[in-house]
Amino acid sequence: MCRPTNTDAVSSKLAPHDEWIATYDHDAFTLDMKRLGEQLEANQGEADVRHLRKMVLWSNLCGIVGMLTMGYGVHLIPIVALSTFTFTRWTMVAHHTCHGGYDKIHPNKNRWNRFRFAVGSLWTRMCDWFDWMMPEAWNVEHNNRHHYCLSEVEDPDLVENNLVDLRDAPIPIALKWLALPVIVTTWKWYYYAPNTYKELKLAKWRKMGKQIPEGVVPSDAVTIRTLVFENGTPFYSLWEFFSIVAGPYLLIHFFLFPLPLLAIGEYLGTGHGMYLNAVKNLFYAELLTNAHAFLAIVTNHAGRDMYRFRDGCRPYSGSFYLRQVLASVDFWTGSDINDFLHGYLNYQIEHHLWPSLSMLSYKRSQPLVKALCKKHGVPYVQENVFLRLKRTVDIMTGAESMRWFPEEVEKKLLEKDAIVEAAKKEKKLLSDKCMEAVKE
């Protein structure tokens, strides 16, 4: 096998935390990851569908408990239940379905399919996955831009890039910590909803060949501050964002959804009390589910031990597989309860290696991937989610910075991927010519 990085010239330049690169075998690692991915996909079936149904049931039970208790005072039971339903409906059910994890194995192709789930209409969005983000926008931003530009400047979820204003603010880090509670409890509607919609509009502009205005940096995040307090964005107006993306969720989820409690309250003689309790519980649950999602999502790719990259790579090339491991982190894994509370985002390395597999496949693959990384000397990071939260906050505040993958090595690996891809095309071309000759 060819080991393009095992040279004295490269080895002498490696930082201590990069010394594993000197003995890294790119070909062997790529082959092992490709084979494992094919095996995992081939082994998916009814067990994966049953597992999905169980997770959907658990999520729905949280929603039912929240609905049945949200009118009876403001307390933890409805807040936690509603928060957990919102969190798991996104991170487990919508996330893996929208990636196509059940396209080939679920019997109900009309719903559990990436091209049908939660998209096409407001009604479908409400029935399948109702949240601040527009599902079509999230599919572009997350499934395409984030997954295939991981830890590059073009990655829309790159924490170090998106929090540059806070990182560079000329104030003590202790003062920066004061902003964290607001960021953690509001990020879905303040940052994620407008930025995912920006990515959808940007994709449409590019498809139409529409010119991006001079001075507009496509990779810059669009937030509520951008829309309300700055000069806005050329991609859409504040009214468009409210009427199509955030407004329906705000009005329906927080105010129309609990309306039946007005009638129930009148019948029970409690007046508007039950309705107001429900609205308050829904808003408190919103703060909690933002914090829960932040803990499980934002921490997946941030920390001083996570790598950044300069140039893009071909999907499912050797560089692609390597980057998914080097720029992702797993949390504690194991039981269904543990995985449920993590939203199955504790298998982030495995999910990024093969985005279109089922939740159960990631559970199966985790020890296998960890063993392969150990075999090839590739750093595999797995830590408690709260430790990762501290590492993420250090990146957000500028106390720490992420690692840059050695530029020379990055170029060598990309060149090798290009050679492999060219060889594949040449082989296919020769095969096609042979088939044509046989037909003649």
JOFENBEL-V604154 format. One record per residue. N is the residue number from 1. OMEGA is omega as a letter, one per 20 degrees, with the letter a starting at -180 (999 if undefined). Layout:
# JOFENBEL-V604154
N_OMEGA, N_OMEGA
This chain:
# JOFENBEL-V604154
1_r, 2_r, 3_a, 4_a, 5_a, 6_r, 7_a, 8_a, 9_r, 10_a, 11_a, 12_a, 13_a, 14_r, 15_a, 16_a, 17_r, 18_a, 19_r, 20_a, 21_a, 22_a, 23_a, 24_r, 25_a, 26_a, 27_a, 28_r, 29_r, 30_a, 31_a, 32_a, 33_r, 34_a, 35_a, 36_r, 37_r, 38_r, 39_a, 40_r, 41_a, 42_a, 43_r, 44_a, 45_a, 46_r, 47_r, 48_r, 49_r, 50_r, 51_r, 52_a, 53_r, 54_r, 55_r, 56_r, 57_r, 58_r, 59_a, 60_r, 61_r, 62_r, 63_a, 64_r, 65_r, 66_a, 67_a, 68_a, 69_a, 70_a, 71_a, 72_r, 73_r, 74_a, 75_a, 76_a, 77_r, 78_a, 79_a, 80_a, 81_r, 82_r, 83_a, 84_r, 85_a, 86_a, 87_a, 88_r, 89_r, 90_a, 91_a, 92_a, 93_a, 94_a, 95_a, 96_r, 97_a, 98_r, 99_a, 100_a, 101_a, 102_a, 103_a, 104_a, 105_a, 106_a, 107_a, 108_a, 109_a, 110_r, 111_a, 112_a, 113_a, 114_a, 115_a, 116_a, 117_r, 118_a, 119_r, 120_a, 121_r, 122_a, 123_r, 124_r, 125_a, 126_a, 127_a, 128_a, 129_a, 130_a, 131_a, 132_a, 133_r, 134_a, 135_r, 136_r, 137_r, 138_r, 139_r, 140_a, 141_a, 142_a, 143_a, 144_a, 145_a, 146_a, 147_a, 148_r, 149_a, 150_r, 151_r, 152_r, 153_a, 154_r, 155_a, 156_a, 157_a, 158_a, 159_a, 160_r, 161_a, 162_a, 163_a, 164_r, 165_r, 166_r, 167_a, 168_a, 169_a, 170_r, 171_r, 172_r, 173_r, 174_r, 175_r, 176_r, 177_a, 178_r, 179_a, 180_r, 181_r, 182_r, 183_a, 184_a, 185_a, 186_a, 187_a, 188_a, 189_a, 190_a, 191_a, 192_a, 193_r, 194_a, 195_r, 196_r, 197_r, 198_a, 199_r, 200_a, 201_r, 202_r, 203_r, 204_r, 205_a, 206_r, 207_r, 208_a, 209_a, 210_a, 211_r, 212_a, 213_r, 214_r, 215_r, 216_r, 217_a, 218_a, 219_r, 220_a, 221_r, 222_a, 223_r, 224_r, 225_r, 226_a, 227_a, 228_a, 229_r, 230_a, 231_r, 232_r, 233_r, 234_a, 235_r, 236_a, 237_r, 238_a, 239_r, 240_r, 241_a, 242_a, 243_a, 244_a, 245_a, 246_a, 247_r, 248_a, 249_r, 250_a, 251_a, 252_a, 253_a, 254_a, 255_a, 256_a, 257_a, 258_a, 259_r, 260_r, 261_r, 262_r, 263_r, 264_r, 265_r, 266_a, 267_a, 268_r, 269_r, 270_r, 271_a, 272_a, 273_a, 274_r, 275_a, 276_r, 277_a, 278_r, 279_r, 280_r, 281_r, 282_r, 283_r, 284_r, 285_r, 286_r, 287_a, 288_a, 289_r, 290_a, 291_r, 292_a, 293_r, 294_a, 295_a, 296_a, 297_a, 298_a, 299_a, 300_a, 301_a, 302_r, 303_a, 304_r, 305_r, 306_a, 307_r, 308_a, 309_a, 310_a, 311_r, 312_r, 313_r, 314_r, 315_r, 316_r, 317_r, 318_r, 319_r, 320_a, 321_a, 322_a, 323_a, 324_r, 325_a, 326_a, 327_r, 328_r, 329_r, 330_r, 331_r, 332_a, 333_r, 334_a, 335_r, 336_r, 337_r, 338_a, 339_r, 340_a, 341_r, 342_a, 343_a, 344_r, 345_r, 346_r, 347_a, 348_r, 349_a, 350_r, 351_a, 352_r, 353_a, 354_a, 355_a, 356_r, 357_a, 358_r, 359_a, 360_r, 361_r, 362_r, 363_r, 364_a, 365_a, 366_r, 367_r, 368_r, 369_r, 370_r, 371_r, 372_r, 373_r, 374_r, 375_a, 376_r, 377_a, 378_a, 379_r, 380_a, 381_r, 382_a, 383_r, 384_a, 385_a, 386_r, 387_r, 388_r, 389_r, 390_r, 391_r, 392_r, 393_r, 394_r, 395_a, 396_a, 397_a, 398_r, 399_r, 400_r, 401_r, 402_r, 403_r, 404_r, 405_a, 406_a, 407_a, 408_a, 409_r, 410_a, 411_r, 412_a, 413_r, 414_r, 415_r, 416_r, 417_a, 418_r, 419_r, 420_a, 421_r, 422_r, 423_r, 424_a, 425_r, 426_r, 427_r, 428_r, 429_r, 430_r, 431_r, 432_r, 433_r, 434_r, 435_r, 436_r, 437_r, 438_a, 439_a, 440_999
